[in-house]
């Protein structure tokens, strides 16, 4: 797989991850963008390229920055890292009290895993 194909797959994976994190189905996104659902499926599978305009629309719908979709040259695709970055963006939107609750929950989960 060449570098362009790898980038295309990373973008496709991030689009799918962001859509799921936003709680939207492919059909809902297709309707918002006035596209057919199979088009969204093709994009998320990496079989169809997205235009710059489409990336901007996806970013608006999913509440992420456009640059999050585009991988750096040295970065290898890592779906878990993508989910962590999305989670961090969502955490940044929380209020102080809710953020404290999330941190307490994470601490409890780590303690449970150590047992």
C-alpha positions, 0 to 999 in steps of 0.5 A: 500500500502506497502512502496515498492509499494509507492516507486515504485509509486513515481519513476514511477510518477517522470519518467513520470514528467521528460519525460513530462518536457523534452518534449518527448513522451513515443514513443520517449523515447522507441525508444531512449532506444530500448524498446517498447512504452507499456514498458514505459507506464507500467514503468510510471504506476508503473506496471513494475520495472526499473533496475538501468541501466535503471534509469541511462539511463532515467536520462541521457535522461531527464537531471536529477540526478539519485537520484532525481527519488528515494524517501527518506524514510520519504517523501510522494509522492507529484507530485507538489513538484516533478515538483517544483524540476524539475523546480528549476533544469531547472532554474539553467541552465539559464543565468543571464538575462533569470533568471531575466526575470523568476523572474520578471514573477513569481513576476507578477503572484503572484501579479495577484493572490493577486488581 
